[in-house]
């Protein structure tokens, strides 16, 4: 038998999971003249550069751009990226006014976290991400928050940085809920994919070429997840 306290904790946990799922299910309705910017670190930078050439033929930014312009021909959509390898959320805050807000986007997709999880205290990550989202929302920019992806593709939690990555991904989920913005739960999508498509539990070569940076299959997969956020 559950005690009253245990039952309350179970119910609260279930309610929190439902709320997080609600934000993961939310989509953004595109409108005429929307300008979308993907904002992040090397994962976004390489997607825009379509590099390294031995692993990537078409980055997820271009895949998303071409698909949205095909499916929403009458909206005159623009899709771009702003990103630098090695950046963390505090770095994004330093450049957001000049490099993002100045371009007058209507939608910003934040994909960040792998560097932060390995370098920053979780309190700094949380407060910085909240500040970044607040700055964008103050400019009436629709934010979509992504959870981080991977540093190692083993699906059983044995990659070296998995504990930190999972902790920081959960912070991103909770911030999306608290700030009431759509969540693109890439971490969850990656884990689900690995469990189905990585039977040998390899550390790389499934969606990445080095455990972190996307190969072409990874670019295709991330583009698919990004496109699900728009209607």
N, C-alpha and C positions, 0 to 999 in steps of 0.2 A: 504494500500500500504506500502511495506517495504521502508525505507529510504536506501540510498546507503550504509551508515555505517552498518545498521542492516543486510542488505543483505550480506555484506562482512563478518560480524561476523558469520552468519548462515553458509555460505560457508566454512569458516575456521574451524568451529566446525565440520561440516560434513567431511571435509578432514582429520581432526585429528582422528575422529572416524573410518574412513576407514583405516587409517594407523595403528591404534591400532588393528583393526580386522585382518589386514594383518598379523601382528606379532602373533596374537592368532591362525591363521590358519596355520602358518608355522610348518613344521615337520623337524626332523633331520634324515637323511639317515644313517642307521647303517652300519658299515664296520667291516671287520674281526679284531678281537682283541680289540674291543672297551671295555673300562672300564667305567662304569657309577657309579657315587656316588650321592646319595641324601643327601643334606647338609641342616641342619636346627636346629630346637628346639625340644621340647617334642613330637610334632606331628610326626616328623620323627623318633625320638628316640623310641617311643612306637611302631611305625610301624616296626622297625627293631627288637625290643625285642619281638614283638607280645604280648603286655601287655596293660592293666591288663587282666589276663587270664579269668576273669568272663565276659569280654566284647569282647575280641579279640581272634580268633582262628588262623587267618592267616593275617599278616600285609601286607600293600600294597607293601613294598619292595620285599617280597618273591613272592607275586602275579605277580609283574612286572618281576622279575627274571625268574620265571618258564615259564611265557608266552613268553617272548622274546627268551629264550633258546629253546622253542618249535617251535616258528615260524621262527627262524633264526639259525637253528641247525649247519650250516656250519661256523658261524662267531666266535665261541668260546667267547661269550660275558660274561663279569663279571659285576655283579650288587651288590653294597654295600651301606652302609649308614654311615654317620658321623653326630652325633647330640647329644645335651645335653639339658635337660629340663630347661626352663627359659632363654635360650640364646636369645640375640638380634644380630643385624648385627655387631656391634662393637666386640662382643664376637667371631663371626665367623671370622672376620678379624684377631684376635689374634691367632687363631688356624689353619688358612687355610694353611700356609706353611708346618707345621709339620704334621698335621692330614689329609690333603686333597692333596695338590700338591705333597707331598713326595710319595704318593701312585700312582702317575703318571696316573691319570684318563684322559680319552679323552673327557668325557662329565660330567658336574656337573649340577645337578638340584637343584636350590636354592628355598627352601620352608620356608619362614620366614615372620614375620610381626605382629602377634597377640600380642606378648610381647612388641615389639617396639612401636606399636600404643598406648599402655597404659602407656609407660614409657619415651619415647624419644621425643624430639622436632622433628618436621617433617624435619627440615633442617639437623639435625644430621642423621636421617634415610636416607634421600636422598643422602647426600654426602658419607655416609658409604657404602651404597649399590652400588653406582657408583664406589667407590674404590675397593670393593670386586670383582665386575665384571671385572674391569680393570686388577686386579692382575691375575685372572684366564685366561683372554684372552691373557695376555702377555705370558703365558705359552702354548699358542695354544690349550687351553681347550675350547671346545664348551659349552657355558652356555645356560641353559634353565631357565628362570625366572618365578616363580609362583607368582600369587597374593595370599594374605592371605585368610584365610577361615572364621572362626566365633568365637565369644564369645557370644553365644546365637543364637538359630535357628529360632526365629520369623521372618517371611518373610516380615513384613510391616515396617521395619526400627525402631521398638520400643525396640530392645535390647539396654541396657544401653550404650554399647561402639560402636554402629553402626556408629555414625558420624565420629569418629576417624578411625575406620576400613575402612570405605568407602574412606576417605581421603588418607589413607596410601596405600590402594589397587590401587587408581588412580596414586599415585606416582610410584608404581611398574610398572604399565602399561606404563607410560610415559618414565621411565628409559629403559624398554625393547625396546621401540621404538627408543630412543636416542642412545642406545648402539647396536642397530640392532641385538637383540637376540630373539629367539622364546619366546612367552609368553604362559604360561599355566594359563588361567584366572580362577582359582579355585573359587574365590569369586563370579564371575558371574555364574559359573556352580552351585554352592551351592544355590544361590538365586533362580535360575530357578527351581532347584529341590524342594526347600521348597515350592514354590508357587504351584507346582503340587501335592506334597506329604505330606504337612503339613496343612490340612484344618482347624485344630483346633488352628493353630498358636502357637504351643507349643515351649517352650524355649529350650528343649532338647529331646533326644530320637529318632530323625530322622536319622541323620548321626553321631551324637555324643552321648555319655552317660552323658555328663555334660555341653553341650553347646559349648565345645571347642575341647575336645579330641575324636578321632574317635572311634565309636563302629564298629562291623564287617561290617555293611552296609556302614559305612563311609569309612572303609578300601577298600572295594570292589569298591566303587564309585570313590575314589581318584585314585586307581590303574587304573580304566577305563580311567580317564582323563589323567593320566600319559602316558598310552600306546598309546593314540591318538597322542602324540608328536613324535613318532618314526615310521619310515618306513624302 
